[in-house]
Amino acid sequence: MVRVRETRLTVLFSHILIGLSLLLLPYPLAYIPPSVLNGLFLYVAVTGLGGNQLFERVALFFTEQATIGIVKLKVTSVFTSYDVYYVE
């Protein structure tokens, strides 16, 4: 069994590598097709939605509401609507 321990250093290191990739913009990045980059960015965006609390509450509008717990559905719906309205 392989165990992975993710820490804040992992996220910091990945962001540093992303920042360093800006140095590659003019030359090597020109060889990567735009469709590949768009697919990569779409994948990163979709995988990031799983831990987003607002996305999970919006998904409760369309899925089973058994996972809400002790908070009433009406309160959760009003709060989520308020959040969605003010997201820019």
C-alpha positions in Angstrom: 0.0 0.0 0.0 1.3 3.4 -0.9 0.6 6.3 1.4 0.7 9.9 0.3 1.0 12.7 2.8 0.1 16.1 1.4 1.2 19.1 3.3 1.2 22.8 2.7 4.8 22.5 1.4 3.4 20.4 -1.4 1.1 23.1 -2.5 3.8 25.8 -2.1 6.2 23.7 -4.2 3.7 23.2 -7.0 2.9 26.9 -7.1 6.6 27.7 -7.3 6.9 25.4 -10.2 4.0 27.0 -11.9 5.6 30.4 -11.4 8.9 29.1 -12.8 7.0 28.0 -15.9 6.3 31.6 -16.7 10.0 31.8 -17.7 9.2 29.2 -20.5 6.4 31.3 -22.0 8.1 32.7 -25.1 9.9 29.6 -26.5 9.1 26.1 -25.4 5.4 26.9 -24.5 4.8 27.9 -28.1 5.3 24.2 -29.1 2.4 23.0 -26.9 -1.0 23.2 -28.8 -3.6 25.5 -27.3 -6.1 22.7 -27.1 -3.8 20.7 -24.8 -3.4 23.8 -22.5 -7.2 24.4 -22.5 -7.8 20.7 -21.6 -5.2 20.9 -18.8 -6.8 24.1 -17.4 -10.3 22.6 -17.6 -9.1 19.4 -15.8 -7.5 21.5 -13.0 -10.7 23.6 -12.7 -13.0 20.5 -12.5 -10.8 18.7 -10.0 -10.7 21.7 -7.8 -14.5 21.9 -7.5 -14.7 18.8 -5.3 -13.5 20.6 -2.2 -15.3 23.9 -2.8 -18.0 24.4 -0.2 -20.1 26.7 -2.4 -20.1 24.2 -5.3 -21.1 21.4 -2.9 -24.0 23.5 -1.5 -25.2 24.4 -5.1 -25.0 20.7 -6.0 -27.4 20.0 -3.0 -30.1 21.8 -5.0 -30.0 19.1 -7.6 -29.1 16.0 -5.6 -30.3 14.1 -2.6 -30.6 16.3 0.5 -29.9 13.6 3.0 -26.4 14.8 3.6 -27.3 18.2 5.1 -27.4 17.1 8.7 -28.8 19.3 11.4 -29.2 22.4 9.4 -32.6 22.8 7.7 -32.9 22.7 4.0 -34.5 26.1 3.8 -31.7 27.8 5.8 -29.1 26.1 3.6 -30.9 27.1 0.4 -31.2 30.8 1.5 -27.5 30.9 2.5 -26.4 29.3 -0.8 -28.6 31.7 -2.9 -27.1 34.6 -1.0 -23.6 33.3 -1.8 -24.3 32.7 -5.4 -25.8 36.1 -5.8 -22.7 37.9 -4.4 -20.1 35.8 -6.3 -18.5 38.0 -8.9 
